[in-house]
Every structure is written in structure tokens, then in C-alpha cells.
Amino acid sequence: MKKRFFNRGWFGSTISYVYLTILAVIAAFPLVWILLSSVKGKGEITGDPTAFLPKAITFENYRIVWEQLHFGNNIANSIIIAGSTTLIAVIISALAAYGVVRFFPRTGKAMTRVLITTYMFPPILLAVPYSIIIGKMGMMNNRLSLVIVYLSFSVPYAVWLLVGFFQTVPLEIEEAARVDGANKLTVFGKVVLPIVAPGIVAVAIYTFINAWNEFLYSLILMNSSSKMTVAVALKSLEGQEVMDWGVMMAASALVVIPSVFFFMLIQKHIVGGLAAGSVK
């Protein structure tokens, strides 16, 4: 009885909320510190590194990052590359997973296990082969080369994840739609995909975040500052002789805020999709 009261009563709920609040504050503190540091005046960070609040709020660091360092071009590159990778990966993985479930029901599990074994190899192990292949194809310093490389890492996992979702779609629903006159493409797009929407969202966010944050291949395959992604552009700021920490914090905020905001909008779909896909 006491255990039940502790678990479900007001005392247990209060302890749970306090504990979760503390964890949330700890998790959010680095982001809040970056945002506050990015609006501090020149030399204020180095003058008093432990100061949490700025003495005077200024957006000069953001102006330098956007106008002088042309960080907007790097953000645009990352959006183009990550967005293209996500769109293509979702289309390919959805069609592939549906084909595995409907046309290869017996060998489907073995096929997905073979796909997931590709994650046994770390990405850095394939850096040299990929560089040689991309170089021979004449695609160095080309955004398309990064999209191709990112697809090779994201599609296998996406197919494996979506197979679990497509297996939960009853075949009778598709047959009923076919009886009503819908063709195969209509059944797939208007009947099946809405059912597996949480899995599609999970795959899309997983692919986008990985492509947005990827550093190694962007550093190797891109040698032009105008085509660098945000991860490489942010790292390049450390190579300056006298690093301005205010500018660094402003650039970091521009990199982190979009992904954090986007993640907050669809976090329910991510958690639900990954949890459902792991047990289906």
C-alpha cells in the first residue's frame, strides 16, 4: 500500500517532476549558455568567463558571422544537402521496405539483417575508398557527392526500420482498396503510407540530423569554402590566430537552434516511431 502511494501519490509525482526538472535544466544549460554568450560584447567572455548574464546585449557577433564570414552560405549548403538526402532516403527506403514485406515475405528478415550489418563498419573506415571513387568520378567539391555518401549510410537503417512498420499493415486493407478500384500506387500512397507515418517521420528526422551534423566526409570531399557545410565552417573558426569567442558562440547558436527547434516540433513522432519500430 505504501509502495503504491509512493508511486502514484502526490509525493511520488512531486519527486518525479523535481527530478525531471533538474535533468531538463542540466540538459538545457549548455544551449542557454551559448545563446547568452553570443550576445555578449567583444572581450566580455575572455574578461570574465564565469559570468552567466551579459552586461549589455549586442547582436554584433551575429552580424559578423552573417555578413563577414558569410555563414548563411554554409547554412544553405547544409539545408540543401540534408534536405535532399532526407527526401531521397525516405522515398527509396519506403519503396524498398514495402517491396521486402509484400514481395519477399519469407526472405525479408534475412535481407534486412544483411542491410543492418553495414553498420558494423565505422564511417571512417570507408573514407579512403569513398574519396578514391568520388575523385575518379570527378565529383570532388560537389554537393551531390555528399548526398550519395550520406544515402549509403542512411538508407540501410531506414529500410530496416520501416520493414517493421510495413509488417503491421494488414493485407486485407490493401485488398479492400484494390476492390474499390485503387491501383497499386494509390494503395501505397493513400492507404499504406498514412498507417506507417510515424516510421516515415522517424526515418526523416534521423536522416536529416545525421546529414546536418556530419563532419568527416564534408571535410574530405569539399575543398571550397563556399560549399562547406555548417559543421566544417564552424570547425574552421578554431583555426584563426586570435579566436573571437563571441563570434564562435554566435555561429554555434545558428547551427544548433534550427535543429533543436525542429526536433522539439516533432519529438513525439520521433519517440513514438522509434519505440514502435523496435517492437513491431
Number of C-alpha atoms within 10 A of each C-alpha: 6 8 9 9 11 13 14 11 12 11 12 15 13 11 13 13 12 12 11 12 12 12 12 11 11 11 11 11 12 11 17 14 15 18 19 19 26 28 23 25 17 16 12 17 18 12 9 9 10 8 14 13 12 15 11 9 13 14 13 17 22 22 14 16 19 16 10 9 16 15 24 15 18 22 20 15 19 25 17 17 22 23 19 19 27 25 13 16 26 25 13 15 23 25 14 18 25 21 15 22 21 13 11 13 12 11 11 18 16 10 14 19 13 13 16 16 11 14 13 7 9 9 13 11 9 12 15 11 11 17 18 12 12 19 14 10 10 11 16 20 21 15 20 15 23 24 20 15 20 22 21 14 17 23 25 23 21 27 25 23 26 30 25 22 26 24 17 13 16 10 12 9 13 19 13 12 17 14 10 9 11 16 12 11 10 14 18 17 10 12 16 20 18 12 14 21 15 23 29 24 19 26 26 22 19 17 25 25 17 16 27 22 18 19 17 13 19 23 17 16 21 20 13 11 15 15 20 26 29 28 20 21 22 19 13 12 17 13 9 8 7 8 11 16 20 28 23 20 24 25 24 19 20 20 20 15 13 11 16 13 11 12 15 11 11 13 16 12 18 22 14 14 22 18 14 15 21 11 8 13
